[in-house]
Amino acid sequence: MRKLISSLLAVIFIVSLAVIPASAETWRSNQQRNINGIDYEFWADNGGGTMTITGNSSNGSFNCEWNNINNILFRSGRKWNSRNQTHSQIGQITMNYNVSTWNVSGNSYLCVYGWTVDPLVEWYIIETYGSYKPSGNASRLGTVTIDGGTYELYRTTRNNQPSILGTRTFDQYWSIRTSGRRSGSINVSAHFRAWENVGLRMGNLTEVALTVEGWQNRGNATVSQMNLSVGGSSSGGGTTTTQPPANNNNNNTSSGGGTTTSNGVTRVTAQSMTKAGQYTGNISSPFNGVRLYANDDRVSFNQNFANNSHTFTLRGRSDTARDAAVRLEIGGTNSGTFTFSGTTVTNRALTVAHNRGGQNNVGITLRRVNDTNVSNADIEWLEIAAASGGTTTTQPPATTQPPANNNNNNNNTTTSSAATRVNAQSMTKAGSWTGNISSPFQGVALYGNDDRVSFNQNFANNRHTFTLRGASGDSSRAADVRLEIGGTNSGTFNLSGTSAQDRSITVSHNRGGQNNVAITLRRINDTGGANHNALIQYLEIRAA
């Protein structure tokens, strides 16, 4: 009996050590364990390192050092082993951290790190890094300001590499702070939403951890604090109450907050409008306004009209060098598109004959359209002024401009013996990843299958030669772009090599005499990889 009691006491003592260490413990090989409610993990694929979990392990602290390694990670945070909840189902996630020692050489990251499943994604919120920017040569998807810092957003792909599900091919999502830091508060959920806003899908969350990672280098670090807050409503988005429009010249307001405009001007601030959509939210820079992050983000209000024709002037900008388009809807009718190019705040105007004169509480909506995950629309206010005898002047869809270098004056030009050149950046963009590029030429990148650009064309003849100027983003693999005329597959341009080149297809399409025929350039046969992209500069059409 005495021997049995001694054995039981020994087991209890060992279990107690495993749960609440009385002093520091050091790991020198791969392992993971929950200690005082914190999930700690040491992982290395090759080489030597140590992770020392301090006696005050309840605040996520640890010391680590490494040398002569290939890849090594030290982390403390929280794991969701059930892997059956998205971040929005889990709730708001915020981390406060402090790294008091950071002595690294070469390629190292200090980051918040984790994985999702369905889809399998390895994600990083990089707070500081060593000699190598982890996004490599990937194209930037956008930028976001979170916790007072600017982060650049990227996606890369790992082929047949280790993952939490074994050796797999998977995407990596990156949010990289432009000015490094080693302490502060991180709104982790805001980064998840930022990725989703540029079209990156987040699956079921498996972990969130403060992580020190080394690649083929040496170093040491001391994490003195990692406190993780989980649960509650995620911030951002939501709906605000409509207030009466500001700075208008009429006092006749309807119950819905609209004002009757005649010869005066009504200005409605964006922040006073009703917000809807998945991501819509207020901003304070470069002005007090509203940001429309993604397609169908929108703001609205009600308006009384005395006349049938008005000029609508929207003040705003794109938050990147790429175009951002906002559609004007009057009483639910598409009444034109405001297109902002670049980050300079500008005014864009549409004159519309809407035939709503004498009607009250007409719904006015500003809706984000043609989002290709490379820009957001920032809007400050909308002004409405009566236009005498105005007619509807609807701008073309976002990023669509009249074809360049043509010999006719129609926006959609009839080609006969002359050639029409349509710049890729002037075409309408669609698909998950499509975006403008500035190198190796001003053009458009089609990153994945079904990424596409399109425009409408008038044809006088039944047979034309189509010449596409472009390149592949991968020197070792060609990129295919399909030509579609009126929805019909009309051939494939094969772009090989990273230098601009011309590829031609002659097509008998039997569309002679038809106007507004849809021309689409669609990415096909993409086999994955960070650089296997189709880069296109322009399409020329010449009668054959």
N, C-alpha and C positions, 0 to 999 in steps of 0.2 A: 504494500500500500504506500509506504514512504517513497519507494522508487517511482511509483505511478504518479504521486503528487509532485515529485521533483520534475518528472518529465512534462507534466501539464504546465507547471510554472515556467519551464524553459520554453515551451511552445508559446505561451501567452507573452513572455518577454520578447521572443523573436517577432511575433505578430505586432507587438507594440512598436518595436523598432521600425517595422516596415511602414507603419502608419504615421507615427510622429517621431522622427529621428531626434534623439537627444543631442546629437552633434552632427557635424557635416559628414556626408558620405560621398564617395568619389566613384564614378563610373568610367570604365576604360574600354567598354565594348557596347555594341548595340543593345539597348534596352529601353523600356518605357514603363512608367508606373504613376499611379495617382497618389500623391502625398499631400495630406492636408487639403484636399479638394482641388489641387493643381495637378494637371497632367504634364509630367516631365518626359522628355524623350531625348535620347542620344542616338544618332544614326550616322554611319560612315560607310562608304563603299570600299574604301581602301586607305591604309595609313593609320597614324596614331593620333589620339587626342584624349583629353580627360574633361569630364564634367563633374564639378563639385557642387552638390546641392547643400546649401547652408542650413544651419539650425533654424533660421527664420524662414522656412520653406513655404509658409502660408502666404507670403507676398510674392511668390513666383521668382524669387531671386536665385541666382546661380553664378558660378565662375566657370570659365571654360578656356582651354588652350589647345592648340593643334599645331602639328608640324609634319611635313612630308606626307601630305594627304592628297587624295584626288578630289573627293567631295565629302563634306562633313556638315551636319546640322545639329545644333543644340537648341532646344526649345522648351518653353513653359507656357501653358495656356489651358484650353479646354477642348475635349474631344466629345463628339456626339456619335457614339458607337452604333446607334440604331440606324443612322444614315437615312432617315426617312422624313426629314424636314428641310425646307428651304430656309434661307436666312430671314425672309419675311414672316414665315411661320414661327421661327424662333423668337423674333423680336429684335429690338434695338441692341446693337453690340458696340460697346465703347471700351477702349483700353487706355489706361494711364501707365506710363512706363518711365524708367530712368536707367540709363547705361552709364555707369560712373567711370568705367575704364574701357577704352577701345584702341588697342594697339594692333594694327593689322598691316600687312604688306600684300600687294597684289590684289587679287580678285576676291572680295569679301562683301557680304551684304548684312545690314541690320534691317530687319523687316518684320512685319506681321505676315504670317504665312499660313497656308492651309490647302485643303483639297475639297472638291465637290465630286459627287458621283451622279450619273444620269443627267448631264454628261460628265465624263471624267475630266477634271480640270485641276491643274496645279496653279495656285494664285499667290501673288506677292504684292504687298504694299511696302515699297522700299523707302525707308527713312534716310539712309545714307549708304554709300557703297565705296569700294576701294578704287582700283585703277581701271576697272572695266564696267561700262554701263551695261546692265544686264539685258536690255532690250536688243542689243546687237544692232543689226542693220534693218530691223523691222520698221515698217511704216507707222508713224504715229497716228492713232485713231482720234485723238482729241486731247484736250486739257481740261482740268477741273480744279477749282479752288475749294479746299477742305481744310478746316482747322487753321485758317490763316496762311496756308501754303499752297503753292501751285504744283500739281501732279500731272505728269504726262501719261497717257494711256496707250498700251500696246498689247498685241497678241502675237505669240510665237508658237511654233509646233515642235514637239519632241517626237521623234520616230523610234519606236522599238527601244524605249528606255525604261528604267525601273520606275514603278509607281506603287500606290497603295493597293493596287489590284494585280500586281505582278508586272511583267514586261509588257508594255502597251505603247501605242501611239496616242498622244493626247495634246491638247492645247495648254499653253500657259498664259495667264492674264497678268499684266503688269500695271501698277500704278506707281510711278517713280517721282519722288519729290525732287524739285529742281534745286532747292537749297537744303542741303543735308542737316539733320539734327539728330541728337541722341537722347532726347527726353521730351515729354509732352503728352498731350491727349490725342487719341486717334478715334475719330468717328468711323469705325470699321464698316458699319452698314452703309454709310454715304459712299464709300468706295465701291461696294457691291452694286449700288444703284447707278453709279457712274459707268461701270462696265456694262450693265444692262442697257443704259441709255445709248451706248455706241454699238449696240447689237450683240454683245457677248452674253451668252446664256449662262446663268448660274443654276446649278443643279442642287441636289440635297447636300447640305453642309456636313463635313466630317470633323473639322477642327478649326480653331482660331488660336494661333500661338505666336508669342514674341520669339523671334528666331535669329540666331547668329549663324551665318553660313559661310563656309570657306571653300574656295576652289583652287587646288594646286598651289597652295601658299602656306604661310605660317602666321600665327597671331594669338592674341588672348583678349578676353573681354570679361567685364564684370557687370552682370545685370543685377542692379540693387533693388529694382521694383518692377512688378508686372501685375497690375490689378485689372481684372476683367469684369465689366458690368454687362449682364445679359438679361434681356426681357424688356417688356414695355413696348409702346408704339414707336415705330421708326419715324424720325423727323423728316420734314420736307413734304411737298405736295399739299393735298388738302384743298378745301374750298373756303373762300372768303366771302363776306357779305358785300353786296353791291352798294356803293355809296353814290350820292348824286354826282354827276359829272362836274369837273372843276373848270374854271376859266371860260364859261360860256356866256354868250351875250343875250340869252333869253331866260325868262323866269318861269316859263310854262313847263313845269315838270310833270310827267305822268307818274302814276303810282309805281311804275317799274323803274323810275329814276331817269327816264329818257327826257330829252329837251327838244322843243320844236325849233328847227333852224329855218331861217328865211334868208336874209342877206347877211346875217351875222355868222360868226364862226363858233362852233362848239368844240372844246378840247376835253377829252376824256382821258384821264391818266390810267395807265395800264394796271397799276396797283389797286385802283378803285373798281376794276371790273371783276366779274365772277370768274374764278379759275376752275378749270376742269382738265381732265387728262391724267395720265399716270405720273408725270414728273413736274408739271408746271409749278413754278415757285417764284417768290420775290427775289430781287437782287438789289444791292446797294451800290454797285460799281459796274460800269462807268457812270451810271445814273441810277436814280431810284426808279425801278421798273420791274418787269417780269421777264423771266426766261422760259421760252418754249423749247424743251429739250428734244422732243421726239414727235413723230407723226401723231396727229390727233391731240397733242397738247393744245390748249386753247383758252382764250378769255372771251367774255361776252358781256353785253349790256343791252338795254332796251332804248329805243330812240323814237321820238315823234318827228314826222316829216310834214312840212308845209308844201314843199315843191317835189317835182318828179326827178330832178337831176341834181347831183351833188358831187363835189370833189372831196375825196377822202385822202388825207395825208398822214402817213404813219412814220413816226420817228423811231429809229432803231439801228441795229447793226447785226452782223454776224460776229460770233466770238472767236472765229478763226479766219484764215485767208480764204476759206471756201465759202460758197454761196449758202445763204439761208433764206428759205421761202416761207411766206405767211399768206394764206388765202383769206380774202375778204368775202364774207357771206352776209347777204342782206335778206332777212326773212327766210333763211335756209337756202338761198340761191347763190351759187358760185358767181361772184361779181368781179373776179380778177385776182391777181397774185402780186404782192409786194415782194421784190427780191433784193436782199441786202448782200453786197459783195465786200468782204473785208471788215476789219474791226473799227473803221472810222464811223462815228455816229452820223447818219445822213437821214434826209427826208425822202420818202418815196410816195408818189401821188397817183391816184386813179380817179378819173371822172366817169361816173356811172349814171346812166338813165335807168332808174330802178322802178319808176311808175308807182311809188309808194306815197305820193303826195296826198296829204289829208289823213294819213293813217297814223295811229298812235301805237306805242309799245311794239315797234318792229324790232325783232331780234337782230343784233349786229354781233357777228362772231369773227374773231381773228384766229385762224387755225393753222398750226404748223403742218406743212406738206413737203413732199419730195425730200424728206430727210434721208441722207445716205450715210449717217453715222459719222460725219466728219465735222459737223458744226452745230451750234445752237443759235436760236433767234432771240435776241434781246430787244424788247420793245419798251419805249418810254411813254408815248401817248399817241392817240389818234385824234386828228382834227377833221371836222366836217364843215364844209362851206357850200352854200347853195351855188349852183352853176347854172347860168342862164342859157337855155337851149342846148345843154350839154348832151353828148352821146356817150354810150358805153365804150370805154377804152380799156379793154381787158389785156393785161400783159400776158405774154406767153408763159408757160410753166417755168418754174424755177430752173435756172441755169440754161434755159433754151433761148438763144438769140437768133436773129436772122442769119442764115448761112452766109459765110464770108466768100469773097472772090467770085460772086456769081454775076451773070450778065443780064439778070432780070431784076425787077423791083419787088417781086412777090416774096413774102417771108418763106413760103415753100415754093421754090423756083421750078419752072418747067425747063427741063434740060433737053436740048436737041443736039446741035453740033458742038455747043459750048460746054465747058466743064463747070460743075458746081462743087465747091469745096465747103464742107461743113466741119468746123472745128469740134473736136470731141467735148471740150469743156462747155460748148454752147448747147449740147444735146441734153435731153432729160435723162437723169440718172435714176436707176432703180436697182434693187438687189440688196443683199445684206451688207456688202462691204464697199461697193463702188465709191470712188472718191477722186478728186482732182490731184494731180501731181505737178511738180515744177522741174523735175529732173527725170530722165535725160532731155525732156522737152516739156513744154506746157501741154498737158494732156490729161487723160483719165486712166486710172488703174482699175482693171477688173480682177478682183482678188480671188473670187471663188465661183464655182459653177452657178449659173443663173444671174450673176452680176451682169448688168446690161446698160446700154445707152440707146436712145431712140429719138427720132424726129419725124416730121411729116414731109412728104415730097410730092410735087406735081410732075406728071410725066406726059410728054407729047408723043414719045415713041415707045415701041414695045421691047426694045433691046438696048441695054446699056452695059458699059464696063464700070465696075466699082473697084476703086483702088484705095486700099487701107494702108496708111502709114503708121507703123508701130514697132514694138520690140517685145521680147520676153524679159521678164525680170530675172530669169535664171539662165546663165550662160550655157548650161548643159542640157536644158530641156526646152522644147518648143511650147508655145502657148497658142491654143486654138480659139478663134472667135468666129461664131456662126453669123452669116448674113441672112436676115429674114426680111422679105418684102411682102407687105400685107399679111404678115403672119405665116408666110410660106418659107420653109427652109430652102435657101437659094445658093448654098455653098459655104465653104469654110476657109477662112484666112488662117494660114499657119505661120506664126511669127517665131522665128528662131534667132537666137543671138540677142545680145543686150544693146546693140546699136540700131538706130532707127532705119527702117527699110520699108519698101513698098511691096504690097502683095495685091494682085489683081484677079478679079473674077468677072467674066462676061456672061450676062444672064439674059435670056429671052423670057420676060416676065408677063407679057401681054397686058400691061397696065397702061398702055398708051391712051391718052385722052382723059385719064383719071387724075383727080386732085386729092391732096391730103392722104396719100398712101403712106402707111406706117413703115418706116425703115428702122430695124433693130439690129444692133451688134451685141451678141450674147456670148458670154464666156462659157465654154464647154470643155469636157475632157480634162478638167483640173484634177490632178492626182495628189494634191496636198503639198505641204512644204512652205516655209515662210516666204520664199522668193519666186515661187512658180506662179507669176502673175502676168496678165496680158496688159501691156502699156500701149495706148493708142493716142495718136496725135490728131489725125483728121481722116475723113472719108471724102474722096472725090468721085463724082458721078459724071460720066461722059457718054453721049449717044454712040452706039456701035452700029 
